[in-house]
Amino acid sequence: MSTQPPPSHGLRRPAPPGARLSVRSKIIASLTALILPLAALVGLATPAQAATSATATYAKASDWGNGFEGKWSIKNTGTTAISAWTVEWDFPAGTRVTSAWDADVTNVGNRWTAKSKSWAGALAPGATVTFGFNGTGTGAPSNCKLNGGSCDGGTVPGDDPPSAPGTPTSSNVTETGVTLAWTAATDDKGVKNYDVYRDGTKVHTTTGLTFADTGLTKATDYSYTVQARDTADQLGPLSAAHQVRTSGTVNPGSKIKMGYFTQWGVYGRNFHIKNLDTSGTAAKITHINYAFGNVQGGKCTIGDSYADYEKAYTADQSVDGVADTWDQPLRGNFNQLRELKKKYPHIKVLFSFGGWTWSGGFTQAMANPTAFAESCYQLVEDPRWADVFDGIDLDWEYPNACGLTCDSSGPAAIKNMMQAFRAKFGPNNLLTAAITADASNGGKIDKADYAGAAQYIDWYNVMTYDFFGAWAAKGPTAPHSPLTAYPGIPQDGFNSAAAINKLKAGGIPASKLLLGVGFYGRGWTGVTQDTPGGTATGPATGTYEPGFEDYKVLKNTCPATGTIGGTAYAKCGSNWWSYDTPSTLTSKMSWVKSQNLGGTFAWDFSGDTTNGELITAINNGLQP
């Protein structure tokens, strides 16, 4: 691999100025809206127990056609103080809360729950407190409850909601199904039926105490809860959750189809997790590497907290179509990944650390591999997002060699690192690494014991791209991701086949090697020669950096004019670019299968077209 950085595999883009102020601005705007005159105050009276002498009334403060502002007022009508309050109501399908203030608002299906903030729960006799929210849809609330009682303060015998059903148990677990059972809920007027939720989504309603779920994915984790409904159509609390993992393992013959999602893509690129859904990509991949976490002070650290878990997503940007609230426990890319996994439960997500820019910290961290692994485990398994990640990817560029910085930890450093991480992360978490593709004599592959480390990992992401680029400003022009050598290639050992063959010859199983492909091109300007090997005057102009451009742009601005070494090149005016196309990726996937490799991965998703041309070619090419 070239000694010049692959800027794409570690590019850092900071949050735009003022990004962290946007949330507060929205809050202030929402609070200001509360001074609008109240309209159509409606007291919602539904049957409920007389547990509290209090009332809750609803008003629509404003309506702007495609959305509205709602407001609840809670009044203590009794003679004793109230320490906390909870308001529950139903919205019809299509009406939702998108943001809220002065209360914690959540939902299960169409049932919404607002709980008092610590500073707003106490109500003296006669006191009133309010909270508000923005919403979409035209429906009005119904079936209102205040602390389990009627929102109008009335009492009707037999109004108690049902209790929670017993925690579900599982049996007959197969690769694609499971049978669930639970003990009955109780209710003073009788239980009508039960709703069964899988990973928070209602999948079945039954009058019985069992449910056989089918159509699941093998070797996949699912979470089930059950909720009772009484004859007055009141919903009780959810049961405790029960975790089920379907049987089976991933077919060894199936291929991994993975790609990197870069946290900084949410800024200038305006590329979000939702794009993986709308482009059709999510249905065609098996794994996502989330890039990057940093390595600092001997530990794994968060790379960009704003993009990772603070950024508030609007409904139109969100995978589930629901806007983040300003005070929800997890936002940003992490929450969007969670939502994507709910929709596509076959996808596994790995948290990737390092990259070109942040590899310098590995040397210090490897002074104590055990402590390093412990720090990374604690970060990946942070309770706020532990369910999001299925493992860790270590992107050290490069152990015992030079990248942006140079390391002299010795050949055994990579093996020692992987051994420590496997010991800490255990057998059920994925452990992978992105590694060099420099197969030249005495090159980077020869510098580290990748074969010795292979026993501890699930697979290697071999970075078989960026072999050549405009960091050699005068040329010669050459494809950055050649599959094979060709006459006149600028350097021996700088091609994908050479790298894969060298790693296999060193004793690494082919099934633990993934071929890397780029969803971008590298290019020069001042070029007169159509075919590779020409001279240049410098890097071609790119949208984000000189000499670099996404495939989705190049396919239109500089269409391919030829192929060499298994990849495409293009000459347009005085510019010369090289990049993979659906056609060359189809050929590369055939090669992956012929070599019995584990699959392929892409850097990075944002370079593909809005309809996922490149991912589609990969998916189709890796079919049995």
VOGU-3710 file (C-alpha; in Angstrom, 3 decimals, decimal comma):
1> mstqpppshg> 0,000/0,000/0,000  1,226/3,501/-0,631  2,899/5,417/2,148  0,618/8,354/1,480  -2,497/8,585/3,650  -5,812/7,354/2,368  -7,532/10,545/3,535  -10,980/8,998/3,198  -10,239/6,298/5,765  -9,800/8,644/8,673
11> lrrpappgar> -10,885/12,097/7,495  -12,044/14,260/10,386  -14,720/16,874/9,941  -15,679/18,939/13,048  -19,214/19,881/13,924  -20,258/23,164/12,316  -20,113/26,237/14,565  -23,266/26,544/16,606  -24,308/22,934/16,147  -24,568/22,429/19,879
21> lsvrskiias> -26,762/25,517/20,200  -29,483/24,255/17,893  -31,174/22,117/20,536  -31,420/24,972/23,011  -32,731/27,295/20,322  -35,530/24,862/19,572  -36,419/24,607/23,241  -36,616/28,382/23,576  -38,752/28,585/20,468  -41,112/25,949/21,842
31> ltalilplaa> -41,382/27,668/25,234  -42,118/30,978/23,536  -45,005/29,296/21,729  -46,648/28,649/25,097  -47,611/32,301/25,448  -50,091/31,911/22,593  -53,747/32,019/23,685  -55,181/28,641/24,628  -57,970/27,351/22,456  -60,619/24,705/22,843
41> lvglatpaqa> -59,780/23,499/26,354  -61,014/19,950/26,553  -61,337/17,933/29,751  -60,895/14,294/28,833  -63,054/12,097/31,008  -62,559/8,362/30,699  -63,180/5,572/33,213  -60,383/5,249/35,734  -59,750/4,510/39,386  -60,099/7,310/41,889
51> atsatatyak> -56,499/7,059/43,042  -55,735/10,776/43,090  -57,764/13,945/43,585  -56,435/15,673/40,506  -57,406/16,528/36,970  -55,626/16,742/33,618  -56,980/18,871/30,791  -55,732/19,159/27,224  -55,686/22,134/24,891  -54,395/22,662/21,366
61> asdwgngfeg> -52,423/25,880/21,721  -51,774/26,339/18,013  -52,173/24,542/14,688  -50,144/25,193/11,512  -51,687/22,658/9,158  -49,077/19,936/9,108  -48,433/20,157/12,828  -49,683/21,537/16,096  -48,733/22,461/19,641  -50,545/20,664/22,462
71> kwsikntgtt> -50,621/21,504/26,151  -51,616/19,525/29,232  -52,523/21,157/32,558  -52,428/19,052/35,724  -54,240/20,429/38,796  -54,232/19,071/42,331  -57,919/19,279/43,326  -57,426/17,434/46,607  -56,344/18,408/50,088  -52,975/16,596/50,180
81> aisawtvewd> -49,808/17,222/48,178  -48,908/15,195/45,100  -45,213/14,229/44,793  -45,195/13,161/41,131  -47,597/12,690/38,255  -47,998/10,596/35,121  -50,434/11,381/32,304  -51,311/8,682/29,755  -53,436/8,964/26,637  -54,072/7,393/23,231
91> fpagtrvtsa> -53,568/9,112/19,910  -55,143/7,646/16,767  -52,788/6,227/14,154  -51,072/9,046/12,265  -50,979/11,463/15,199  -47,686/11,606/17,071  -45,655/13,671/19,508  -42,478/14,922/17,825  -40,930/16,926/20,680  -41,893/17,823/24,243
101> wdadvtnvgn> -40,860/20,065/27,119  -41,346/20,082/30,903  -42,167/16,341/30,916  -40,607/13,074/29,732  -42,856/11,807/26,920  -42,594/8,270/25,548  -44,884/5,901/23,693  -45,622/2,270/23,001  -47,567/2,140/19,777  -50,376/4,700/19,982
111> rwtakskswa> -50,283/4,898/23,791  -48,396/7,955/25,045  -47,024/8,537/28,544  -45,787/11,794/30,075  -43,935/11,676/33,394  -43,167/14,686/35,534  -39,683/16,124/35,680  -37,962/15,957/39,072  -38,447/19,681/39,474  -42,089/19,746/38,334
121> galapgatvt> -43,689/16,740/40,030  -44,682/18,213/43,377  -48,140/19,838/43,468  -49,570/21,456/46,564  -53,375/21,410/46,986  -54,883/23,747/44,403  -51,630/24,073/42,423  -51,393/23,597/38,651  -48,473/22,618/36,411  -48,314/22,411/32,628
131> fgfngtgtga> -46,250/20,683/29,980  -46,379/20,958/26,230  -45,402/19,247/23,037  -45,289/19,616/19,280  -47,032/17,004/17,190  -48,142/15,920/13,754  -51,524/14,643/12,637  -55,084/15,750/13,297  -56,217/13,370/16,046  -57,205/14,243/19,586
141> psncklnggs> -56,199/12,413/22,764  -58,506/9,804/24,300  -58,503/7,290/27,167  -56,705/9,734/29,444  -55,235/8,588/32,782  -53,680/10,679/35,526  -51,660/8,656/38,044  -53,792/5,670/37,084  -57,061/7,497/37,733  -59,523/9,385/35,602
151> cdggtvpgdd> -58,286/12,667/34,162  -61,567/14,384/35,146  -61,142/13,341/38,761  -64,296/11,222/38,663  -64,733/7,727/40,034  -66,504/4,869/38,291  -66,535/1,429/39,936  -64,478/-1,094/38,006  -62,209/1,425/36,305  -58,877/-0,110/37,249
161> ppsapgtpts> -56,576/-0,822/34,285  -55,232/-4,373/34,020  -52,044/-5,409/35,738  -48,872/-6,311/33,871  -48,815/-9,861/32,471  -46,100/-12,184/33,685  -42,695/-12,009/32,042  -42,853/-14,080/28,828  -41,022/-17,383/28,604  -39,840/-19,060/25,415
171> snvtetgvtl> -39,894/-22,581/24,034  -39,579/-24,303/20,659  -36,839/-21,891/19,629  -35,774/-22,546/16,037  -33,789/-20,649/13,442  -36,896/-18,784/12,300  -39,401/-18,944/15,148  -40,177/-19,091/18,861  -43,204/-19,894/21,024  -43,917/-17,419/23,834
181> awtaatddkg> -46,062/-17,918/26,927  -46,964/-15,683/29,855  -49,172/-15,709/32,929  -52,431/-13,806/32,857  -52,912/-10,223/33,895  -55,657/-9,379/36,367  -58,445/-6,831/36,051  -61,588/-6,087/38,048  -63,779/-6,274/34,934  -61,796/-8,862/33,004
191> vknydvyrdg> -58,958/-8,946/30,442  -60,004/-8,623/26,812  -56,753/-9,503/25,014  -52,971/-9,105/24,933  -50,625/-7,208/22,610  -47,245/-8,838/21,935  -44,284/-6,572/21,163  -41,067/-7,646/19,461  -38,236/-5,148/19,928  -40,794/-2,473/20,814
201> tkvhtttglt> -43,053/-3,059/17,793  -46,479/-4,672/18,175  -46,550/-7,896/16,151  -49,658/-9,701/17,400  -52,859/-9,410/19,450  -54,338/-12,520/21,044  -56,974/-13,537/23,581  -54,775/-16,404/24,744  -51,606/-16,672/26,782  -49,290/-17,927/24,049
211> fadtgltkat> -48,004/-16,741/20,689  -45,856/-18,488/18,073  -43,696/-15,894/16,313  -42,350/-16,866/12,889  -40,328/-15,398/10,038  -37,369/-14,552/12,260  -33,693/-14,494/11,318  -31,419/-17,238/12,593  -28,752/-16,507/15,196  -30,433/-13,182/16,008
221> dysytvqard> -31,417/-11,587/19,339  -35,012/-10,462/19,940  -36,737/-8,820/22,923  -40,404/-9,559/23,744  -42,897/-7,806/26,039  -46,654/-8,282/26,523  -49,355/-5,760/27,442  -52,912/-6,503/28,594  -56,094/-4,711/27,515  -59,287/-4,882/29,605
231> tadqlgplsa> -62,907/-4,932/28,489  -62,999/-1,125/28,718  -60,074/-1,033/26,264  -57,702/0,252/28,927  -54,089/-0,808/28,542  -52,049/-1,880/31,530  -48,272/-1,679/31,948  -45,909/-3,710/29,830  -44,524/-6,938/31,196  -40,845/-7,274/31,868
241> ahqvrtsgtv> -38,810/-8,001/28,720  -37,694/-11,482/27,736  -34,668/-11,946/25,487  -34,615/-14,715/22,888  -31,835/-15,699/20,475  -32,889/-17,818/17,550  -30,895/-20,971/16,950  -28,386/-21,631/14,192  -25,279/-19,869/13,031  -24,492/-17,685/10,058
251> npgskikmgy> -23,998/-19,952/7,086  -20,218/-20,284/6,579  -20,862/-20,188/2,864  -22,668/-16,860/3,040  -20,622/-13,767/2,332  -20,157/-10,716/4,507  -21,319/-7,497/2,856  -20,137/-4,661/5,058  -19,479/-0,966/4,736  -18,215/1,960/6,789
261> ftqwgvygrn> -20,549/4,716/7,945  -18,570/7,842/8,819  -19,838/10,046/11,646  -18,741/13,247/9,896  -20,947/12,432/6,904  -23,884/13,978/8,756  -22,371/17,428/8,300  -21,398/18,660/4,834  -22,307/15,432/3,097  -25,793/15,399/4,654
271> fhiknldtsg> -25,592/11,601/4,723  -27,484/9,948/7,550  -28,326/6,446/8,754  -31,742/6,850/7,150  -30,042/6,976/3,742  -29,064/3,339/4,233  -32,772/2,559/4,428  -34,102/4,765/1,639  -31,372/3,695/-0,807  -32,143/-0,003/-0,313
281> taakithiny> -28,659/-0,542/1,112  -29,775/-1,844/4,518  -31,607/-4,785/2,979  -28,484/-5,821/1,037  -25,746/-5,641/3,685  -24,871/-7,758/6,702  -22,658/-5,441/8,768  -21,903/-1,756/9,398  -18,648/-0,369/10,767  -19,295/2,926/12,526
291> afgnvqggkc> -16,236/5,176/12,118  -14,550/6,359/14,228  -13,880/6,268/17,916  -10,565/7,773/19,004  -7,617/6,210/20,858  -6,197/8,622/23,432  -4,224/8,264/26,627  -4,119/4,507/26,330  -7,897/4,240/26,037  -10,774/4,147/23,580
301> tigdsyadye> -12,659/7,449/23,614  -15,654/8,972/21,841  -14,685/10,655/18,586  -17,516/13,163/18,074  -20,124/13,190/20,815  -22,424/15,546/18,900  -22,697/13,304/15,838  -22,490/10,088/17,858  -25,218/10,582/20,451  -26,233/14,248/20,934
311> kaytadqsvd> -27,526/15,465/17,558  -31,333/15,763/17,565  -32,903/14,237/14,474  -36,059/15,597/12,920  -38,836/13,245/11,891  -37,948/13,444/8,198  -34,314/12,532/8,923  -35,106/9,652/11,278  -35,272/5,987/10,352  -38,531/5,531/12,287
321> gvadtwdqpl> -40,044/8,851/11,189  -40,159/10,158/14,758  -38,313/13,295/15,829  -35,905/13,169/18,752  -36,921/15,019/21,877  -34,427/17,371/23,463  -34,146/15,283/26,611  -34,368/11,691/25,399  -31,601/9,436/26,747  -29,921/8,697/23,384
331> rgnfnqlrel> -29,940/10,638/20,133  -27,574/11,076/17,194  -26,186/8,343/14,998  -26,239/5,782/17,799  -29,997/6,069/18,212  -30,500/6,013/14,444  -28,437/2,816/14,250  -30,685/1,356/16,941  -33,759/2,222/14,876  -32,171/0,763/11,724
341> kkkyphikvl> -31,470/-2,513/13,527  -35,084/-2,700/14,661  -36,171/-2,437/11,041  -33,416/-4,737/9,745  -32,621/-7,150/12,586  -30,124/-9,092/10,472  -27,644/-6,174/10,491  -24,736/-6,250/12,939  -22,943/-3,023/13,879  -19,317/-2,699/14,970
351> fsfggwtwsg> -17,775/0,362/16,606  -14,558/1,130/14,705  -11,647/2,849/16,458  -8,613/4,533/14,947  -8,418/5,229/11,247  -5,701/7,226/9,534  -6,003/10,323/11,715  -6,495/8,571/15,050  -4,092/5,630/14,793  -1,303/7,421/16,652
361> gftqamanpt> -2,781/6,485/20,022  -2,394/2,728/19,538  1,320/2,773/20,387  0,735/4,194/23,858  -2,328/2,019/24,414  -0,384/-1,142/23,657  1,920/-0,498/26,603  -0,884/-2,214/28,548  -3,067/-4,286/26,180  -5,312/-5,547/28,994
371> afaescyqlv> -6,141/-2,051/30,236  -6,621/-0,880/26,641  -9,100/-3,683/25,955  -10,927/-2,956/29,209  -11,372/0,725/28,317  -12,722/-0,129/24,879  -15,102/-2,708/26,308  -16,498/-0,219/28,811  -17,096/2,312/26,030  -18,645/-0,085/23,509
381> edprwadvfd> -20,809/-1,656/26,235  -21,887/1,658/27,760  -25,470/1,025/28,966  -26,736/3,929/26,899  -25,890/2,164/23,628  -24,750/-1,372/24,437  -27,609/-2,812/22,359  -26,450/-0,852/19,295  -23,061/-2,527/18,905  -22,285/-6,175/18,222
391> gidldweypn> -18,527/-5,880/18,446  -15,462/-3,762/17,803  -13,250/-3,023/14,796  -9,649/-1,897/15,401  -8,257/0,273/12,650  -4,546/0,657/13,431  -2,721/2,179/10,465  -0,176/0,614/10,988  1,338/-1,651/13,683  5,142/-1,700/13,593
401> acgltcdssg> 5,097/0,489/10,461  4,458/4,043/9,316  1,192/5,732/8,409  0,375/9,271/9,499  2,765/8,439/12,360  5,305/5,667/12,786  5,121/2,806/15,272  7,881/0,483/16,455  5,918/-1,752/18,827  7,290/-4,872/17,140
411> paaiknmmqa> 5,763/-7,606/14,984  3,886/-9,181/17,920  1,918/-6,020/18,785  -1,052/-6,902/16,583  -1,242/-10,427/18,011  -0,982/-9,186/21,599  -3,715/-6,642/20,964  -6,135/-9,131/19,456  -5,475/-11,676/22,182  -6,275/-9,107/24,882
421> frakfgpnnl> -9,404/-7,907/23,118  -10,741/-11,416/22,544  -10,184/-12,239/26,205  -12,154/-9,149/27,237  -14,895/-9,115/24,602  -15,477/-12,858/24,789  -16,655/-15,274/22,111  -20,038/-13,669/21,398  -18,824/-10,222/20,317  -17,373/-9,615/16,883
431> ltaaitadas> -13,694/-8,644/16,783  -12,269/-7,401/13,481  -9,460/-5,201/12,188  -8,761/-3,109/9,099  -5,267/-3,913/7,883  -2,758/-2,910/5,243  -2,764/-4,264/1,703  0,908/-3,461/1,058  2,204/-6,771/-0,300  5,504/-5,397/-1,550
441> nggkidkady> 8,751/-7,105/-0,502  9,412/-5,978/3,058  6,218/-3,908/3,014  3,675/-3,369/5,740  2,208/-6,882/5,651  5,673/-8,210/6,451  6,042/-5,872/9,432  3,399/-7,407/11,719  2,223/-10,870/12,774  -1,187/-10,728/11,143
451> agaaqyidwy> -1,269/-14,515/10,869  -0,647/-14,944/14,594  -3,416/-12,484/15,406  -5,885/-14,176/13,054  -6,744/-16,892/15,592  -8,441/-14,278/17,785  -10,405/-12,327/15,178  -13,539/-12,917/13,153  -12,106/-11,350/10,010  -9,701/-8,783/8,556
461> nvmtydffga> -10,842/-5,854/6,415  -8,000/-5,715/3,900  -7,759/-2,126/2,638  -7,255/-2,986/-1,020  -7,686/0,579/-2,241  -5,625/3,779/-2,293  -2,640/1,988/-3,769  -2,066/4,999/-6,038  -3,283/8,591/-6,020  -2,464/12,232/-6,606
471> waakgptaph> -0,230/12,451/-3,528  2,189/11,570/-6,340  1,231/14,879/-7,932  3,090/14,346/-11,211  1,813/10,803/-11,689  2,088/8,345/-13,212  -1,655/7,942/-13,370  -2,794/4,565/-12,074  -5,993/3,008/-10,698  -6,194/3,347/-6,929
481> spltaypgip> -7,813/-0,076/-6,458  -6,471/-2,540/-9,029  -7,589/-6,120/-8,523  -4,564/-7,504/-10,334  -1,215/-6,310/-11,595  -0,869/-5,099/-15,188  2,040/-4,172/-17,445  3,424/-0,829/-16,302  1,874/-0,826/-12,804  3,962/1,677/-10,799
491> qdgfnsaaai> 4,903/-0,687/-7,947  5,044/-4,442/-7,451  2,799/-5,807/-4,704  0,414/-2,877/-4,928  -2,735/-4,698/-6,044  -5,564/-6,563/-4,337  -4,710/-10,079/-5,492  -1,117/-9,742/-4,315  -2,245/-8,632/-0,857  -4,840/-11,378/-0,445
501> nklkaggipa> -2,485/-14,062/-1,726  0,303/-12,945/0,617  -1,998/-13,008/3,628  -3,310/-16,453/2,707  0,213/-17,743/2,140  1,072/-16,561/5,657  -1,527/-18,909/7,098  -4,632/-16,714/7,386  -7,803/-18,603/6,350  -9,417/-17,174/3,221
511> sklllgvgfy> -12,750/-17,010/5,072  -11,221/-14,427/7,451  -10,266/-12,040/4,658  -12,589/-9,391/3,220  -11,759/-7,592/-0,019  -11,913/-3,801/0,318  -13,517/-1,644/-2,368  -13,870/2,125/-2,638  -17,077/3,960/-3,396  -15,000/6,865/-4,701
521> grgwtgvtqd> -12,330/7,721/-7,252  -8,872/9,285/-7,149  -7,732/11,564/-9,891  -5,180/13,922/-11,440  -5,398/16,984/-13,661  -3,110/18,226/-16,435  -3,198/14,758/-18,027  -3,012/14,239/-21,781  -2,729/10,444/-21,959  -5,969/8,445/-21,965
531> tpggtatgpa> -4,537/5,182/-20,667  -2,813/4,744/-17,274  0,815/5,773/-16,931  0,472/9,395/-18,008  2,019/12,441/-16,366  0,014/15,080/-14,482  0,366/18,529/-12,966  -1,469/17,833/-9,691  -4,638/16,466/-8,151  -7,965/16,964/-9,881
541> tgtyepgfed> -10,524/19,155/-8,157  -12,803/17,263/-5,747  -15,866/18,260/-3,763  -14,305/17,573/-0,358  -10,590/17,265/-1,022  -8,231/17,505/-4,007  -7,858/14,295/-5,977  -10,891/12,637/-4,386  -14,504/12,380/-5,562  -17,538/10,168/-4,867
551> ykvlkntcpa> -18,653/7,576/-7,390  -22,139/9,126/-7,472  -20,554/12,304/-8,873  -17,953/10,760/-11,177  -20,411/8,451/-12,938  -22,012/11,591/-14,412  -19,150/14,107/-14,598  -16,451/11,760/-15,867  -17,869/8,424/-17,081  -15,531/5,454/-17,364
561> tgtiggtaya> -13,624/5,183/-20,631  -11,695/1,970/-20,013  -10,702/-0,762/-17,580  -7,341/-2,051/-16,413  -6,302/-4,415/-13,660  -9,952/-5,239/-12,959  -11,074/-1,664/-12,285  -12,219/1,335/-14,308  -10,578/4,597/-15,330  -11,901/7,724/-17,002
571> kcgsnwwsyd> -10,394/10,579/-19,034  -12,460/13,750/-19,313  -10,783/16,930/-20,541  -7,451/17,140/-18,757  -8,681/15,133/-15,746  -7,980/11,444/-15,227  -9,854/9,385/-12,627  -9,953/5,771/-11,502  -12,859/4,164/-9,663  -14,983/1,036/-9,455
581> tpstltskms> -18,288/0,781/-11,302  -21,149/-1,724/-10,935  -19,546/-3,706/-13,741  -16,057/-3,897/-12,195  -17,533/-4,664/-8,777  -19,465/-7,549/-10,279  -16,164/-8,954/-11,568  -14,453/-8,366/-8,223  -17,245/-10,235/-6,413  -16,790/-13,184/-8,742
591> wvksqnlggt> -13,125/-13,151/-7,760  -14,065/-13,015/-4,057  -16,116/-16,182/-4,505  -13,427/-17,917/-6,545  -10,919/-17,262/-3,743  -13,367/-18,428/-1,025  -12,960/-15,097/0,790  -15,268/-14,144/3,629  -16,824/-11,334/1,627  -16,224/-7,667/0,950
601> fawdfsgdtt> -16,456/-4,241/2,566  -16,720/-0,706/1,229  -15,267/2,656/2,198  -17,689/4,325/2,531  -21,478/4,182/2,077  -21,875/7,895/1,330  -20,154/7,621/-2,062  -22,869/5,382/-3,531  -25,868/6,629/-5,495  -29,220/7,369/-3,854
611> ngelitainn> -30,527/4,031/-5,150  -27,445/2,058/-4,068  -25,979/1,058/-7,445  -22,682/-0,172/-6,008  -24,170/-2,043/-3,054  -26,633/-3,696/-5,428  -23,757/-4,890/-7,618  -21,969/-6,284/-4,561  -25,086/-8,009/-3,275  -25,931/-9,542/-6,638
621> glqp> -22,331/-10,541/-7,270  -22,029/-12,410/-3,959  -25,159/-14,486/-4,356  -24,453/-18,262/-4,342
//
